[in-house]
Amino acid sequence: MMVPAAASLSPASFSRSRALSTAKLLLCFSSNPRTSLRHLRTPVHLPSSPPPSILLRRCYIPGISPEISYPRWRCFCSGAAVSAGAEVSEKAEAEVAEKVREFKKRLRIFDVKGGEDEGVEWIGKEIVIRGWVRTCRVQSSVTFIEVNDGSCLSNMQCVMSSEAEGYSEVEIADITTGASVLVEGIVVSSQGAKQKVELKVARLNVIGKSDPLAYPIQKKRASREFLRTTAHLRPRTNTFGAVTRVRNALAYATHKFFQENGFVWISSPIITASDCEGAGEQFCVTTLLSKTGDGTECSVSSIPTSVDGTIDWSQDFFGKPAFLTVSGQLNAETYATALSDVYTFGPTFRAENSNTSRHLAEFWMIEPELAFADLNDDMACATAYLQYVVNYVLQNCKEDMEFFNTWIEKGIINRLTDVVEKDFVQLTYSDAVEILCRAKKKFEFPEMNMHTNHQQN
């Protein structure tokens, strides 16, 4: 239904709108696409080109395809006094558009089971969780569904009876490993020994199905070599999920430590023409290859060269050689001379062709720069930072660290606890070598130069 509204007439408030009266005119058409101007019983005359004081705005209804013409036009004259017409226009505006709802954090499995009581305080509460099915065991009277949402290592065991809404999804075998589901129910005390609480399902909804014959990640342990062939799904495994959560905690703790100590974070460039450290190989960034086609098949003769036979970098994107950065140190040093204490924390790249754990093609590096400081200040800062982030991970990633301690590297928690609790000492290189010489251990490299095995012992 069309709602015409006309407001009172009053003199124009702006000189540029004197050509027309400041009549407030609102034309609001219904969402029916068949509604148009010809359905008006009373003729409405609009100027062929509105003056600057007139605002014409075309609005589309949320959820409706923009290709469909829904002529909701509103014509307002600027400078008009508030009138009954304005109230009608505001009401019509409210009917057309809805306020964006408030963003709220969703309830995660970690919120329920991540506390010291492992979820006991949630018993009796109704909750809704969303996640991916790890396992589904159908028994004669009840079905057990393990759901994980990535917020923690633990799964939420969902117990579902045949009376629950959505049980038909179980009957037609849609609840398979990898399927995404929404589960609503009441938290109850668990009868099993592996968890203290479980979810008694009242409603289950399958959000996305998973083909059990094609889904490659099963309950059994998969090798890292195999997971490289399914990189898009490996974050769902226990190992990669735990690594990601611990890495996230380390990144957060890094920013938290430096921000609490008055440092300013500097976003150093990734592409640079500078060789910061002057050592090692750099990855070259160029557009010269892409100019010869798709860049995958490029003959050497097609690369532009100078008279002397060298590459003509003037035809490249930056007009000179450019590389992926090996360090943000140069940028941090310049900012430290203005902002005092700064740090960089971002990706760096090294092109050394060495397949060892100490040589990575890409990694994130933390580089603090302190003004008005000496070597002792640097060592104090490094020690405080290391103990801070390690302690943060031990306190906030307990379940993941227990997983590492059991399956990845036994004793890792004890060694990291020593880092946090024991004092660091500083000594010269010569003193360190002398201590190693007195040690009653046999080293792989017994010479006076320190190697990795010396540092580990």
C-alpha positions as CSV (number, residue, x, y, z in Angstrom):
1,M,0.0,0.0,0.0
2,M,1.3,3.4,-1.0
3,V,1.7,6.0,1.8
4,P,1.7,9.6,0.5
5,A,2.5,12.4,3.0
6,A,2.7,16.1,2.5
7,A,4.1,18.6,5.0
8,S,3.4,22.2,5.5
9,L,5.0,24.8,3.2
10,S,7.5,27.3,4.6
11,P,10.1,29.7,3.0
12,A,13.3,28.2,1.9
13,S,16.2,28.3,4.4
14,F,19.0,28.3,1.9
15,S,19.4,30.7,-1.0
16,R,20.1,27.9,-3.5
17,S,16.7,26.3,-2.8
18,R,14.6,29.5,-3.4
19,A,13.5,28.2,-6.8
20,L,11.3,25.7,-5.1
21,S,9.3,25.8,-1.9
22,T,10.6,23.7,0.9
23,A,7.7,21.4,0.8
24,K,8.5,18.1,2.5
25,L,7.3,15.5,0.2
26,L,7.6,11.8,0.9
27,L,6.7,9.2,-1.7
28,C,6.9,5.7,-0.3
29,F,5.9,2.8,-2.5
30,S,5.1,-0.6,-1.3
31,S,7.3,-3.7,-1.8
32,N,4.9,-4.8,-4.5
33,P,6.9,-4.5,-7.8
34,R,3.7,-3.7,-9.7
35,T,3.3,-0.5,-7.8
36,S,4.4,2.6,-9.7
37,L,3.6,6.3,-10.2
38,R,0.7,5.5,-12.5
39,H,-1.3,4.0,-9.6
40,L,-1.5,7.4,-7.9
41,R,-5.0,8.9,-8.1
42,T,-3.7,12.4,-7.4
43,P,-1.2,13.6,-10.0
44,V,2.2,14.4,-8.5
45,H,4.5,16.8,-10.5
46,L,8.2,16.6,-9.9
47,P,10.8,18.7,-11.7
48,S,12.7,16.9,-14.5
49,S,16.0,17.6,-12.7
50,P,15.9,18.4,-9.0
51,P,17.8,21.4,-7.6
52,P,20.7,20.8,-5.3
53,S,18.5,21.1,-2.3
54,I,16.6,18.0,-3.2
55,L,18.0,14.5,-2.3
56,L,16.7,11.6,-4.3
57,R,17.8,8.2,-3.0
58,R,17.0,4.8,-4.3
59,C,16.7,2.1,-1.6
60,Y,16.5,-1.7,-2.0
61,I,14.9,-4.0,0.5
62,P,17.3,-6.1,2.5
63,G,17.2,-9.7,1.4
64,I,15.8,-8.9,-2.1
65,S,17.9,-9.2,-5.2
66,P,19.1,-5.7,-6.4
67,E,18.2,-6.7,-10.0
68,I,14.5,-6.6,-9.1
69,S,13.2,-3.0,-9.4
70,Y,11.5,-2.0,-6.1
71,P,10.9,1.8,-6.6
72,R,11.2,3.0,-3.0
73,W,12.0,6.7,-3.7
74,R,12.2,9.3,-1.0
75,C,12.3,13.0,-1.9
76,F,13.4,15.4,0.8
77,C,14.0,19.1,0.6
78,S,16.9,20.3,2.7
79,G,16.4,23.1,5.1
80,A,12.8,22.4,5.8
81,A,11.4,22.8,9.3
82,V,10.5,19.8,11.4
83,S,6.8,19.0,10.8
84,A,4.3,16.2,10.8
85,G,5.7,15.1,7.4
86,A,9.1,14.5,9.0
87,E,7.5,12.2,11.6
88,V,5.8,10.2,8.8
89,S,9.1,10.0,6.9
90,E,10.9,8.7,9.9
91,K,8.2,6.1,10.5
92,A,8.5,5.0,6.8
93,E,12.3,4.9,7.1
94,A,12.0,2.6,10.1
95,E,9.7,0.3,8.1
96,V,12.2,0.0,5.3
97,A,15.4,-0.5,7.2
98,E,16.3,-2.4,10.4
99,K,19.0,-1.5,12.9
100,V,22.0,-3.8,12.7
101,R,21.8,-6.1,15.7
102,E,24.4,-6.0,18.4
103,F,27.3,-8.3,18.0
104,K,27.7,-10.9,20.7
105,K,30.2,-13.5,21.4
106,R,29.0,-17.0,20.7
107,L,29.1,-19.6,23.4
108,R,32.1,-22.0,22.7
109,I,32.8,-25.4,24.1
110,F,35.9,-23.9,25.8
111,D,33.5,-21.5,27.7
112,V,31.7,-24.5,29.1
113,K,34.6,-27.0,29.7
114,G,37.6,-24.8,29.9
115,G,37.3,-23.8,33.6
116,E,38.8,-25.5,36.6
117,D,35.7,-27.5,37.2
118,E,35.6,-28.6,33.6
119,G,31.9,-27.5,33.1
120,V,30.3,-28.6,36.4
121,E,29.0,-25.1,37.0
122,W,27.0,-25.3,33.7
123,I,25.0,-28.3,34.8
124,G,21.3,-27.7,34.3
125,K,21.8,-24.8,31.9
126,E,20.4,-24.8,28.3
127,I,23.0,-24.0,25.7
128,V,23.5,-24.0,21.9
129,I,26.8,-25.1,20.4
130,R,27.9,-25.2,16.8
131,G,30.8,-27.3,15.5
132,W,32.0,-30.3,13.5
133,V,31.3,-33.9,14.2
134,R,34.3,-35.9,15.2
135,T,32.5,-39.2,15.8
136,C,29.0,-40.6,15.9
137,R,28.1,-43.9,17.7
138,V,24.5,-45.1,17.3
139,Q,23.4,-47.6,19.9
140,S,20.0,-49.2,20.5
141,S,18.6,-46.6,22.8
142,V,20.9,-43.6,22.5
143,T,23.3,-41.9,20.1
144,F,26.6,-40.4,21.2
145,I,27.9,-37.5,19.0
146,E,31.3,-35.9,19.6
147,V,31.3,-32.3,18.5
148,N,34.3,-29.9,18.4
149,D,34.3,-26.2,17.5
150,G,38.0,-25.6,17.5
151,S,38.0,-23.5,20.7
152,C,39.7,-26.2,22.7
153,L,41.1,-29.7,22.4
154,S,38.1,-31.3,24.2
155,N,35.0,-32.4,22.4
156,M,31.5,-32.0,23.7
157,Q,29.8,-35.3,24.0
158,C,26.2,-34.9,22.9
159,V,23.8,-37.7,24.0
160,M,20.7,-37.9,21.8
161,S,17.6,-40.1,22.2
162,S,15.1,-40.9,19.5
163,E,12.6,-38.4,20.9
164,A,14.9,-35.4,20.3
165,E,14.1,-33.1,17.4
166,G,16.2,-33.8,14.4
167,Y,16.8,-37.5,15.2
168,S,15.8,-38.2,11.6
169,E,19.2,-36.9,10.6
170,V,20.8,-39.8,12.6
171,E,18.4,-42.3,11.0
172,I,19.3,-41.2,7.4
173,A,23.1,-41.3,8.4
174,D,23.7,-37.5,7.8
175,I,25.6,-37.2,11.1
176,T,29.0,-38.3,9.8
177,T,32.6,-37.3,10.6
178,G,33.2,-33.7,9.3
179,A,29.6,-32.6,9.1
180,S,28.8,-29.3,10.7
181,V,25.9,-29.2,13.2
182,L,24.0,-27.0,15.6
183,V,23.1,-28.8,18.8
184,E,20.8,-27.4,21.5
185,G,20.3,-29.1,24.8
186,I,20.9,-29.1,28.6
187,V,24.2,-29.7,30.2
188,V,24.1,-32.7,32.5
189,S,26.6,-34.7,34.6
190,S,28.3,-37.3,32.5
191,Q,28.2,-41.0,33.3
192,G,31.5,-41.6,31.5
193,A,35.0,-41.2,33.0
194,K,36.5,-39.1,30.2
195,Q,34.5,-36.0,30.9
196,K,32.5,-34.5,33.8
197,V,29.7,-33.0,31.8
198,E,27.8,-33.8,28.5
199,L,25.0,-32.3,26.5
200,K,21.5,-33.9,26.6
201,V,20.3,-33.1,23.1
202,A,16.9,-31.5,22.6
203,R,17.4,-30.3,19.0
204,L,19.9,-31.1,16.3
205,N,20.3,-29.4,13.0
206,V,22.7,-30.4,10.2
207,I,24.3,-27.2,8.8
208,G,26.6,-28.9,6.3
209,K,26.8,-32.5,5.3
210,S,30.1,-34.5,4.8
211,D,30.5,-37.5,2.6
212,P,32.0,-40.3,4.8
213,L,33.6,-42.0,1.8
214,A,35.4,-38.8,0.7
215,Y,36.2,-37.1,4.0
216,P,39.9,-37.9,4.6
217,I,40.3,-37.0,8.3
218,Q,39.2,-39.9,10.4
219,K,39.5,-40.7,14.1
220,K,42.8,-42.6,13.7
221,R,46.0,-40.7,13.8
222,A,47.2,-39.3,10.4
223,S,50.9,-38.7,9.5
224,R,52.0,-35.1,8.8
225,E,53.1,-36.2,5.3
226,F,49.5,-37.2,4.6
227,L,48.1,-34.0,6.1
228,R,50.2,-32.0,3.7
229,T,48.0,-33.5,0.9
230,T,44.9,-32.2,2.7
231,A,46.1,-28.9,3.9
232,H,42.6,-27.4,3.9
233,L,41.4,-29.9,6.5
234,R,44.4,-30.4,8.7
235,P,43.4,-27.5,11.1
236,R,40.7,-29.9,12.3
237,T,43.2,-32.4,13.6
238,N,44.3,-32.3,17.3
239,T,47.9,-31.4,16.5
240,F,47.3,-28.5,14.1
241,G,44.5,-27.2,16.2
242,A,46.6,-27.1,19.4
243,V,49.5,-25.5,17.5
244,T,47.3,-22.8,16.2
245,R,45.8,-22.0,19.6
246,V,49.2,-21.8,21.2
247,R,50.6,-19.7,18.4
248,N,47.6,-17.4,18.8
249,A,48.3,-17.1,22.6
250,L,52.0,-16.4,22.0
251,A,51.1,-13.6,19.5
252,Y,48.6,-12.1,21.9
253,A,51.0,-12.3,24.8
254,T,53.7,-10.7,22.6
255,H,51.6,-7.6,21.9
256,K,50.4,-7.5,25.5
257,F,53.9,-7.6,27.0
258,F,55.3,-4.8,24.8
259,Q,52.1,-2.6,25.1
260,E,52.1,-2.9,28.9
261,N,55.7,-1.8,28.9
262,G,55.1,1.3,26.8
263,F,56.4,0.1,23.4
264,V,54.8,1.2,20.1
265,W,54.2,-1.4,17.4
266,I,55.7,-0.6,14.0
267,S,54.2,-2.2,10.9
268,S,57.4,-2.6,8.8
269,P,57.0,-3.1,5.0
270,I,57.1,-6.6,3.5
271,I,58.3,-5.5,0.1
272,T,61.5,-3.5,0.3
273,A,64.5,-2.4,-1.7
274,S,66.8,-2.7,1.3
275,D,68.9,-5.7,2.3
276,C,68.6,-5.1,6.0
277,E,71.1,-7.6,7.5
278,G,73.4,-7.8,4.4
279,A,73.6,-11.6,4.8
280,G,71.7,-14.5,3.3
281,E,69.6,-14.7,0.2
282,Q,66.5,-12.7,-0.5
283,F,63.4,-13.4,-2.5
284,C,63.1,-11.1,-5.5
285,V,59.7,-9.4,-6.2
286,T,59.2,-8.5,-9.9
287,T,56.5,-7.9,-12.5
288,L,58.8,-8.4,-15.4
289,L,57.8,-12.0,-15.8
290,S,54.1,-11.3,-15.7
291,K,54.4,-9.0,-18.6
292,T,55.3,-11.9,-20.9
293,G,52.1,-13.8,-20.2
294,D,50.8,-15.6,-17.2
295,G,54.4,-15.8,-15.7
296,T,54.6,-19.5,-15.6
297,E,56.1,-20.0,-19.0
298,C,58.6,-17.2,-19.7
299,S,61.6,-17.3,-22.0
300,V,64.8,-15.6,-20.8
301,S,64.9,-13.6,-24.0
302,S,61.6,-11.9,-23.2
303,I,62.9,-10.3,-20.0
304,P,63.9,-6.7,-20.8
305,T,67.6,-6.0,-20.6
306,S,69.9,-3.0,-20.7
307,V,72.6,-2.3,-23.3
308,D,75.2,-4.1,-21.2
309,G,73.0,-7.3,-21.0
310,T,71.8,-6.9,-17.4
311,I,68.1,-6.8,-16.4
312,D,66.5,-3.5,-17.1
313,W,64.9,-2.8,-13.7
314,S,63.6,0.6,-14.9
315,Q,60.8,-1.3,-16.6
316,D,59.9,-3.2,-13.4
317,F,57.0,-2.1,-11.1
318,F,59.2,-0.2,-8.6
319,G,61.8,0.9,-11.2
320,K,64.6,-0.9,-9.3
321,P,65.2,-4.4,-7.7
322,A,62.8,-5.2,-4.8
323,F,62.7,-8.0,-2.4
324,L,60.7,-9.7,0.4
325,T,62.0,-8.3,3.7
326,V,64.5,-10.3,5.8
327,S,64.0,-8.0,8.8
328,G,62.0,-4.9,10.0
329,Q,65.0,-3.7,12.0
330,L,65.9,-0.7,9.8
331,N,62.3,0.7,10.1
332,A,62.3,0.0,13.8
333,E,65.6,1.9,14.3
334,T,64.3,5.0,12.6
335,Y,61.1,5.0,14.6
336,A,63.0,4.4,17.8
337,T,64.8,7.7,17.3
338,A,61.4,9.4,17.4
339,L,59.2,7.2,19.6
340,S,61.8,5.8,22.0
341,D,60.7,2.1,22.5
342,V,59.2,0.3,19.5
343,Y,58.9,-3.2,18.2
344,T,58.1,-5.0,15.0
345,F,56.2,-8.2,14.8
346,G,55.5,-9.5,11.3
347,P,56.5,-11.9,8.5
348,T,60.1,-12.1,7.3
349,F,61.5,-14.2,4.5
350,R,64.9,-15.9,3.9
351,A,65.9,-17.7,0.7
352,E,68.5,-20.0,2.1
353,N,68.0,-23.4,0.6
354,S,68.6,-25.3,3.8
355,N,66.1,-28.0,5.0
356,T,66.6,-27.7,8.7
357,S,64.5,-26.5,11.6
358,R,66.6,-23.4,12.0
359,H,66.1,-22.2,8.4
360,L,62.6,-21.3,7.3
361,A,61.6,-19.6,4.1
362,E,58.9,-17.6,6.0
363,F,58.5,-16.9,9.7
364,W,57.4,-14.1,12.0
365,M,60.1,-12.2,13.8
366,I,59.9,-10.0,16.9
367,E,62.4,-7.1,16.9
368,P,62.2,-4.6,19.8
369,E,64.3,-1.4,19.6
370,L,65.0,0.6,22.7
371,A,66.2,4.2,22.7
372,F,68.6,5.3,25.5
373,A,69.5,1.7,26.4
374,D,72.6,-0.4,26.6
375,L,73.3,-4.2,26.2
376,N,72.2,-4.9,29.8
377,D,68.8,-3.2,29.1
378,D,68.5,-5.4,26.0
379,M,69.2,-8.6,27.9
380,A,66.7,-7.6,30.7
381,C,64.0,-6.9,28.1
382,A,64.6,-10.2,26.3
383,T,64.5,-12.2,29.6
384,A,61.4,-10.5,30.8
385,Y,59.6,-11.0,27.5
386,L,60.6,-14.7,27.2
387,Q,59.4,-15.5,30.8
388,Y,56.2,-13.5,30.2
389,V,55.0,-15.3,27.0
390,V,56.0,-18.7,28.2
391,N,54.1,-18.2,31.5
392,Y,51.1,-16.9,29.6
393,V,51.0,-20.1,27.4
394,L,51.4,-22.4,30.5
395,Q,48.5,-20.6,32.2
396,N,46.1,-20.2,29.3
397,C,46.8,-23.2,27.1
398,K,47.0,-26.0,29.7
399,E,45.0,-28.6,27.7
400,D,47.0,-28.0,24.6
401,M,50.3,-28.1,26.5
402,E,49.3,-31.4,28.1
403,F,48.6,-32.8,24.6
404,F,52.1,-31.7,23.5
405,N,53.6,-33.2,26.7
406,T,52.0,-36.5,26.0
407,W,52.1,-36.9,22.2
408,I,54.7,-34.5,20.8
409,E,57.6,-33.9,23.3
410,K,57.6,-35.5,26.7
411,G,58.8,-33.2,29.5
412,I,58.1,-30.0,27.6
413,I,56.0,-28.6,30.4
414,N,58.7,-29.1,33.1
415,R,61.4,-27.4,30.9
416,L,59.2,-24.4,30.2
417,T,58.3,-24.2,33.9
418,D,62.0,-23.9,34.6
419,V,62.3,-21.0,32.1
420,V,59.6,-19.1,34.0
421,E,60.7,-19.9,37.6
422,K,64.5,-19.9,37.4
423,D,66.7,-16.9,37.2
424,F,68.7,-16.1,34.0
425,V,72.4,-15.3,34.4
426,Q,74.6,-13.4,32.0
427,L,78.2,-14.4,31.3
428,T,80.8,-13.9,28.6
429,Y,81.3,-16.2,25.7
430,S,84.7,-17.3,27.1
431,D,83.2,-18.1,30.4
432,A,80.5,-20.2,28.7
433,V,83.1,-22.2,26.8
434,E,85.1,-22.8,30.0
435,I,82.0,-24.2,31.8
436,L,81.4,-26.5,28.9
437,C,84.9,-27.8,29.0
438,R,84.5,-28.7,32.7
439,A,81.2,-30.5,32.0
440,K,81.4,-34.3,32.3
441,K,79.6,-34.8,28.9
442,K,80.8,-35.9,25.6
443,F,79.9,-33.4,22.8
444,E,79.6,-34.1,19.1
445,F,81.7,-31.1,18.4
446,P,84.3,-30.8,21.2
447,E,86.1,-27.7,19.7
448,M,86.0,-24.3,21.3
449,N,83.3,-22.9,19.0
450,M,79.8,-23.3,20.3
451,H,77.4,-25.5,18.4
452,T,73.8,-26.4,18.9
453,N,74.6,-29.4,21.1
454,H,76.6,-27.1,23.4
455,Q,73.6,-24.7,23.8
456,Q,71.2,-27.5,24.6
457,N,73.4,-28.8,27.4
